């Protein structure tokens, strides 16, 4: 020990012999004070571990060996985890053992210098025991948590796959009769005598049919039944953004929203223009709905620019902050901040963006909620 002269063989023998005579008493005193119940499934092993710990201490006093301590902790840690012991109880029990052994050393007939050396050695032993015990306990716990998370993710993925198959089946089943209904509505409309009342009713029916078709399209995208109707081409995303802003402008005015636009020109991407328009429209719509009840100034910011061979789009609003428990899974199906929302819109947006080899992220704080999209910049092909 640093700063303390080592004991002679005779002194070591006297110290070890002192603890050996108290061995059984130390173990049972520790069991009385430790957080170990007799109902513990490893109670008998706990008693053995207490005895083994003292035996290791005697060896450590004579000749320190960390490997033996590590071997013991590899036995104790899994038992305590299987017994569902909290790590705080685990640490407490080890320190109770340390305290009892130190008390026995202090109240012994050993000489002052012997006591000093022995107590320092005891504490060094228990420091090592505590370190490797916690390390082993934490390592095993991490593996258990990782396995549980993997299981949950696999279960979640399986459920989403089944959900997608069901969604696709329902969507296809609904789409065919919907097409027939639309056809018959068109025939009825052509045969009816035009008047204000019937025109109003027909208009409502057509609007609802369009809404229903949009929902079916969302389900098909959600189910990953994609690629059948894609129109892949290189186009300018900045033009699409201006078109969607113009389309939404009446809503911005109605909701008294202050729109801030910063869009660089000539932002070329490759993909399905209509699908990316749907993403932009969905996020802008969500922003407007979020701001409608805001009593203070309502702001939407749209920024698009080129960076590191990516086209980046940021749409921000100063509405309420998205709660942390929703933020983590905001792009999962059926997760929504709206009272009557389906929770499909953002999930579909994610599907579309990822389909275009892009990424969509969200950041929400007290000032702004920002949806950030990045898509690879398209390379124009020159004909020979």
Buried (B, 14 or more C-beta within 10 A) or exposed (E): BEEEEEBEEEBBEBBBEBBEEBBEEBBEBBBEEBEBEEEBEBBEBBBEBBBBBBBBBBBBBBEEEEEEBBEBBBEBBBBBBEBEBEBEBBBBBBEBBBEBBBEBBEEBEBEEEBBBBBBBBBBEBBEBBBBBBBEBBEEBEEEEEEEEEEEEEEEEEEEBEEBBEEBBEBBBEBBEEBEEEBEEBEEEBEEEEEEEEEEEEBEEBBEEBEEBBEBBBBBBBBBBBBEEEEEEEEBBBBBBBBBBBEEBEEBBEEBEBEBEEEBBEEBBBBBBBEBBBBBBBBBBBBBBBBBBEBEEEBBBBBBBBBEEEBBBBBBBBBBBEBEEEEBEEBBBBEBBBEEEBEBBBBBBBBBBBEBBEBBBBBEBEEEBBBBBBBBBBBEEEEEE
